């Protein structure tokens, strides 16, 4: 993964979100687990695990959860989270350690080795959503479940034709529901559930205003170059919403 | 949980009941969303002092976001 620094690595944002740097927090993770129907002992990957809060949640439910993330800053936080928590580790030899540095487009796992994958607020951040979905499909066992939360655009837009953002954030890669579902089908998934969770995105935006005075104030705090203007307007282009989706791997091909 | 907003402007006066306002954690609710903030409140009447700059600034922007305007 290349380009500007990630918004999710900014301490200014963590002060508002805590270490679950996405709308809806772990409540959304719990909903995905419920809808995916994971059972104790299932191997579940959190693709884009950040500081590992969801991996900890999954392990506390008896799942053999592990995480990947491209950010070494966040992975170090994730590893620290698991220090002195041997009861949450108990990894199988082939699944140890629980965290690895990798992007969703290039997973360090063999084909069809997982019963589930969670991918929260990540797909719109990847360099290639199609590439990431292809990889998630490859590592899932036939019939395996994919649980996704992410930003989507209510109005059509073409992220590739827009000027680059000074920070890497999920708003820049958001596409419409129709496009998300088409990419899912193309990658070999059957979409079973779509829930609109835009309220969670609004609630996070509101909390940012409380903390930074305004959305413009927030963007100025997290941009590497001072004086960035117009990001609030850009962020609202496409009228962003938030969704929760559950899909199943169909077919046995990788 | 840390309040969403701290360090409010001290009120220029006491409550109408004569009590001095105290800085307290209060919960603001708007369109189903709750925000815990620190504001000055009367310990007796429970009235909350919302400074004008807060009402016209952050609170107005938060309302705009939640109302999808």
Interface residues (C-beta under 8 A of the other chain):
Chain A: X15 X16 X199 X202 X203 X205 X206 X207 X209 X210 X211 X213 X214 X215
Chain B: X2 X4 X5 X32 X33 X35 X37 X57 X58 X61 X62 X65 X66 X68
